[in-house]
Amino acid sequence: MHDKTERMTSVSAEDGPQPQRRTSSFDASAFIARNLRLLPVPGLEDIQLYTAHSGSRLSRLGGANPEAPAPYWAYGWGGGAVLARYIAENPHLVRGRRVLDLGTGSGLVAIAAAKAGATSVVATDIDGNAIAAARLNASANGVAIDLIHADLLDGPPPAVDIVLAGDLFYDEALAKRALAFLETCRAGGIDVLIGDPYRVPLPTQRLHCIAEYSVSDFGLCSDGGEVRAGVFSLASF
Ligand SMILES: C[S@@+](CC[C@H](N)C(=O)[O-])C[C@H]1O[C@@H](n2cnc3c(N)ncnc32)[C@H](O)[C@@H]1O
């Protein structure tokens, strides 16, 4: 198995000319709409997302801030891809239900849930640029999603029926926190589904694999190839 953690965290703003300084009036939505391309998602062609390309110059989003989060929302990840496909093929899982998409990134999983007939979809991310991207992507796909720029992992279970987590297990510390939160949700009677291409921190011993697909993943095959990815529920012991 590859060291997927390292490859995930190596995603950074990209090459190209060095950034101009970001000002307080920087408009992430305008930047995304201008510099990324609205493209169909491989395997889910009825969903389109603003996607980075070689001329996107994402380094400008972080400005001079070395702590700026990596622009994960600009790329396709196996965990979100597998979960979105599973929901598209099994819409009854979310139809008529309240959904939370944890770590929404581009908003792919949230959009798939909304298109599948969820009553409401809340999507959260700690990256404000992801929130801007997910908002644009939801609008481009004609669905309504409530976006929250926050870290919910240390809080109580949300008032939803099902929590979806696409590709959130890419970092050991985050994986530990996410698992604890999702187990609390499960104990509170909330369904939990996780999508992941078997990254190293994925706690497979606590999970039950219910489906597998071959999907594209920017971190593991940026050349456009595919990886095996699973949809998991939390095992009950
Ligand atoms: C690899 S991306 C996956 C995005 C999307 N779910 C997908 O599969 O396409 C992981 C996302 O989780 C977000 N994230 C990381 N820690 C988080 C936290 N504690 N709460 C919410 N989102 C978080 C990151 O900002 C990033 O957008």
The ligand as an SDF file (V2000), in Angstrom:
LIG
                    3D

 27 29  0  0  0  0  0  0  0  0999 V2000
   -9.4860   15.4650    0.7220 C   0  0  0  0  0  0  0  0  0  0  0  0
  -10.6520   16.7190    0.8830 S   0  0  0  0  0  0  0  0  0  0  0  0
  -12.1570   15.8550    0.4740 C   0  0  0  0  0  0  0  0  0  0  0  0
  -13.2300   16.7800    0.0370 C   0  0  0  0  0  0  0  0  0  0  0  0
  -14.5400   16.1100   -0.3850 C   0  0  0  0  0  0  0  0  0  0  0  0
  -15.2150   15.4910    0.7350 N   0  0  0  0  0  0  0  0  0  0  0  0
  -14.2760   15.1120   -1.4790 C   0  0  0  0  0  0  0  0  0  0  0  0
  -14.1660   13.9100   -1.1820 O   0  0  0  0  0  0  0  0  0  0  0  0
  -14.1340   15.5250   -2.6370 O   0  0  0  0  0  0  0  0  0  0  0  0
  -10.8500   16.8860    2.6620 C   0  0  0  0  0  0  0  0  0  0  0  0
  -11.6280   18.1220    3.0650 C   0  0  0  0  0  0  0  0  0  0  0  0
  -11.8650   18.0600    4.4710 O   0  0  0  0  0  0  0  0  0  0  0  0
  -11.7210   19.3600    4.9990 C   0  0  0  0  0  0  0  0  0  0  0  0
  -11.4900   19.2490    6.4440 N   0  0  0  0  0  0  0  0  0  0  0  0
  -10.3500   18.9170    7.0900 C   0  0  0  0  0  0  0  0  0  0  0  0
  -10.5410   18.8980    8.4120 N   0  0  0  0  0  0  0  0  0  0  0  0
  -11.8430   19.2120    8.6210 C   0  0  0  0  0  0  0  0  0  0  0  0
  -12.6610   19.3690    9.7770 C   0  0  0  0  0  0  0  0  0  0  0  0
  -12.1750   19.1890   10.9990 N   0  0  0  0  0  0  0  0  0  0  0  0
  -13.9640   19.7040    9.6230 N   0  0  0  0  0  0  0  0  0  0  0  0
  -14.4560   19.9110    8.3700 C   0  0  0  0  0  0  0  0  0  0  0  0
  -13.7340   19.7880    7.2370 N   0  0  0  0  0  0  0  0  0  0  0  0
  -12.4450   19.4470    7.3590 C   0  0  0  0  0  0  0  0  0  0  0  0
  -10.5890   19.9680    4.2040 C   0  0  0  0  0  0  0  0  0  0  0  0
  -10.5690   21.3740    4.2900 O   0  0  0  0  0  0  0  0  0  0  0  0
  -10.9100   19.4380    2.8080 C   0  0  0  0  0  0  0  0  0  0  0  0
  -11.7590   20.3160    2.1080 O   0  0  0  0  0  0  0  0  0  0  0  0
  1  2  1  0
  2  3  1  0
  2 10  1  0
  3  4  1  0
  4  5  1  0
  5  6  1  0
  5  7  1  0
  7  8  2  0
  7  9  1  0
 10 11  1  0
 11 12  1  0
 11 26  1  0
 12 13  1  0
 13 14  1  0
 13 24  1  0
 14 15  1  0
 14 23  1  0
 15 16  2  0
 16 17  1  0
 17 18  1  0
 17 23  2  0
 18 19  1  0
 18 20  2  0
 20 21  1  0
 21 22  2  0
 22 23  1  0
 24 25  1  0
 24 26  1  0
 26 27  1  0
M  CHG  2   2   1   9  -1
M  END
$$$$
